[in-house]
Amino acid sequence: MQATTYKNNPDMSDDDSREIMAVILEGRHGVFAAEVADFMASVHGRLGDVKRCTVWSDVAEVVRSRESTRLSAQ
């Protein structure tokens, strides 16, 4: 497969960016947010975009962590 290249490749290397992405996914997809992030990681992984694959995997972990925190607080 051919690797995908993007002209505007923003740096999503900081934790705040991943946290923001997680919040947006939770708002749009609710309980399915982690699965959506996993799907996006899979798509980018298959396209050969390791950086985006890693970021989306990290976002899925952030979503799961936030969910665990919410559940343990109840």
N, C-alpha and C positions, 0 to 999 in steps of 0.2 A: 504494500500500500504506500501511497505517496504521503509524505508528511504535510500537514496543513501549515501554511504560514499566514500570518496576519500582519497587515501594515501597522496597525495600532495595537501593539502588544503591551497592555499595561502591566506594571509590576505588581503582582498580587502576593508578594512574598511576606508581607507583614500580617500579624495575627489580627489586627483590627479589620483589615480587608476581608479576611475569612469570616470574622464575626458578623460583619455587615452582610455578606452574602448569605450567611446562615439565617439571619433575621428576615431578610427579604424572602428567602425560600419558605420559611415557616409561615410568613404572612400570605404567600400565594398558594402554597400547597399543603399547609397544615401538617397533619400526621404523616404525610407522604414525603415531607421535605428531604429526609435522609435518603430515601429511595431515589428521588429525583437527582440528588447530588451524585449518588452512586452510578446512576444511568449516564449522567454527563461525563463522569470519570471514565466510564467504559467506552463511550463514544470517542472521546479524545485519545484514549489509550489505543483504540483500534486505528485511529487516524495517524498514530505515531507522534502525537503531541504530548510528550512526557510531562512537561511543565504544567500544562493545563490539567492533565490527568491527575497529577499529584495535588494540585490546588483543590480540585473538586473532591478528591478523596479526603483531604483535610477538612473541607467544608462539611462533608457527611459526618465526620467525627465530631466536629463542633456542634452540629445539630443534635447528634446523639447525646453528647455531654450536657447540652442545655436541657434536653428532655429529661435526662436522668436527674439533674439538679432540681427541676420542677417537680418531678415525681417524689423525690426524697424530702422535699420541703412540705409536702402535704401531710 
